[in-house]
Each structure stands twice: as C-alpha cells, then as structure tokens.
Amino acid sequence: MNAYLDIVLRSVAVYLFMLIAIRLFGKKELSQLNTADIILVLLISNSVQNAMVGSNSSLEGGLVAALVLFVLNFILKKIMFKSKTVTQLLQDKPEILIHDGIIDFKALAKLEISSPELEEVIREHGVEHFTDVKLAMMEIDGNISVISGDKTLKQTRHKRKIHKTLGTINN
C-alpha cells in the first residue's frame, strides 16, 4: 500500500476513535481541564501520532496526517451544519442546571457536576447565590452559562441581517 494512503487511513481511524471517545466521556471534560487533563491530552497526542504515521517520521508524513485531520474536521463541521441527525448523534443537548433559583440536582448528578463546582461557576459570573440565578445551563460545548435575575443586568443585542439572495450575514 502507498505510504501516504496508509497515513491517511490511519489518521481517519484515529480521528474517528477520538471523536467517539470524547463523545462518550462527556462535554464537561472539554471545558474544565485541570492539570491531569492537560497531561492526558498531551500523552494522547503523543501516543496517537505513531498510530497515524506509523514508521514514517518524515516531515511529509506528519504534514499529511495533519492535513487529513484538518480536512476531516472541516468536512464533519459541514455535515453537522447540514444534518440535524449527525449533530444530535455527536453533540449533547444543552442541560438546564438552575431555573429561577431552583437547582436541578438530577441534571447535576447526570453531568457529574458537584455543588461546589456549580457555585464556583455562579461566582465567576458575578452572582453571589444560586437563588439569584434565573437560568444556568450546561451548553453543548461544555461551558456553563449563567443568567442572573438581576434587574440591572445589561444585555447586549447583536443584530444580524441575512441576505437570502447572497446567503451572507451582515453584522
């Protein structure tokens, strides 16, 4: 088999494996990296490098593997943009953690978020107590967004105009 075709196939296999592994281990892991998580990411990248390029340690081999990963990621994002089914398969739905000051402990348990972690996120958003939270959600990217019930909260609005004929968005 052609050495570069071998790299392409290996890179595709590693990409798919990592996609499935990240989906199975959850979105929380992506947004809240601690020291152990960073070490894990570095070790995984080092271990899968050999799986992608095999015995080919040339510059060209590494560039082919990197190009394949970029192309796969680009294609996957395009497919997810066009297919709701694929998006639902690969991404979790947002989860409500607090609604009108009431914590959903079942959602916290499901997502393995401790009360101190949630309290920390609330404080990071400038809210003192969970009863002051109008809505807190675990977003699909693993981040927690918090909206307070504070009447003085200023929200910025961003208008987007869509030109149907050109298919472009103007801000």
C-alpha positions in Angstrom: 0.0 0.0 0.0 1.1 3.5 -0.7 2.8 5.0 2.4 0.8 8.2 2.3 -2.5 6.4 1.7 -1.6 4.3 4.8 -1.1 7.6 6.8 -4.5 8.9 5.5 -6.3 5.7 6.6 -4.6 5.6 10.0 -5.4 9.3 10.6 -9.0 8.8 9.7 -9.2 5.9 12.1 -7.6 7.9 15.0 -9.8 10.9 14.3 -13.0 8.7 14.4 -11.7 7.0 17.6 -11.0 10.3 19.3 -14.4 11.7 18.2 -16.2 8.7 19.7 -14.1 8.8 22.9 -14.8 12.5 23.5 -18.5 11.9 22.9 -18.5 9.0 25.4 -16.5 10.7 28.1 -18.6 13.9 28.0 -18.6 17.5 27.3 -17.7 18.6 30.8 -14.2 17.1 30.3 -13.5 19.5 27.4 -14.4 22.8 29.1 -12.9 22.2 32.6 -9.4 21.0 32.0 -7.2 20.6 35.1 -3.5 19.6 35.3 -4.2 15.9 34.9 -6.5 16.5 31.9 -3.8 18.6 30.1 -1.3 15.9 30.8 -3.7 13.3 29.4 -4.3 15.4 26.2 -0.5 15.7 25.7 0.1 12.0 26.2 -2.8 11.0 23.9 -1.5 13.3 21.2 1.9 11.7 21.5 0.6 8.2 21.6 -1.7 8.6 18.6 0.9 10.3 16.5 2.7 6.9 16.0 -0.7 5.3 15.2 -1.3 7.9 12.4 2.1 8.0 10.7 3.4 4.5 11.6 7.1 4.2 10.8 7.1 7.3 8.6 8.6 10.0 10.7 9.3 12.3 7.8 8.1 15.9 7.6 5.8 14.9 4.7 4.2 12.1 6.7 3.5 14.5 9.6 2.1 17.1 7.3 -0.1 14.5 5.5 -1.5 13.4 8.9 -2.2 17.0 10.0 -3.8 17.8 6.7 -6.1 14.8 6.9 -7.2 15.8 10.4 -7.9 19.4 9.3 -9.9 18.1 6.2 -11.9 15.6 8.3 -12.7 18.3 10.9 -13.8 20.7 8.1 -16.0 18.0 6.5 -17.5 17.0 9.8 -18.4 20.6 10.6 -20.1 21.0 7.2 -22.0 17.8 7.6 -23.1 18.8 11.1 -24.3 22.2 9.8 -26.5 20.5 7.2 -27.6 17.4 9.2 -29.6 17.6 12.4 -29.3 13.8 12.8 -25.5 13.9 12.7 -25.4 16.9 15.1 -27.6 15.1 17.6 -25.5 12.0 17.3 -22.3 13.8 18.0 -23.4 16.6 20.4 -25.3 16.5 23.6 -28.2 18.9 24.1 -27.9 21.8 26.5 -28.9 20.9 30.0 -30.7 23.3 32.5 -28.9 23.3 35.8 -30.8 26.1 37.6 -34.1 27.6 36.7 -35.5 30.5 38.6 -33.2 29.8 41.6 -34.0 26.1 41.8 -31.1 23.7 41.2 -31.8 20.5 39.2 -29.9 18.0 41.2 -30.7 15.2 38.8 -29.1 17.1 36.0 -26.0 17.8 38.2 -25.7 14.2 39.1 -26.1 13.1 35.4 -23.4 15.5 34.3 -21.2 14.8 37.4 -21.1 18.4 38.5 -20.6 18.9 42.2 -22.4 21.7 44.1 -19.1 23.4 44.8 -18.2 23.4 41.1 -21.6 24.9 40.2 -21.2 27.5 43.0 -17.8 28.5 41.6 -19.2 29.0 38.1 -22.0 31.1 39.5 -19.5 33.3 41.4 -17.3 33.6 38.2 -20.4 35.1 36.5 -20.7 37.7 39.3 -23.7 36.1 41.0 -23.5 35.6 44.8 -26.1 32.8 45.4 -27.9 30.3 43.3 -31.2 31.7 44.3 -30.3 34.8 42.3 -29.8 32.8 39.1 -32.6 33.0 36.6 -31.1 30.3 34.3 -27.8 28.3 34.4 -27.2 25.9 31.5 -24.5 23.4 30.6 -24.0 24.3 26.9 -23.2 21.9 24.1 -19.6 23.0 24.2 -19.3 22.0 27.9 -19.3 25.6 29.3 -21.9 26.7 31.9 -23.7 29.9 31.1 -25.4 31.8 33.8 -28.1 34.4 33.6 -29.0 36.3 36.8 -32.4 37.7 37.7 -30.7 41.0 38.4 -32.8 43.8 37.0 -29.7 45.9 36.4 -28.2 43.2 34.2 -27.4 44.8 30.9 -27.7 42.5 27.9 -26.1 43.4 24.6 -28.0 42.7 21.5 -26.4 41.8 18.2 -28.5 42.3 15.1 -27.9 40.0 12.2 -29.3 40.6 8.8 -29.5 37.7 6.4 -29.4 38.4 2.7 -31.3 35.5 1.2 -30.1 36.1 -2.3 -26.4 36.1 -1.4 -26.7 33.8 1.6 -24.4 36.1 3.6 -24.8 37.5 7.1 -24.0 41.2 7.8 -23.5 42.3 11.4 
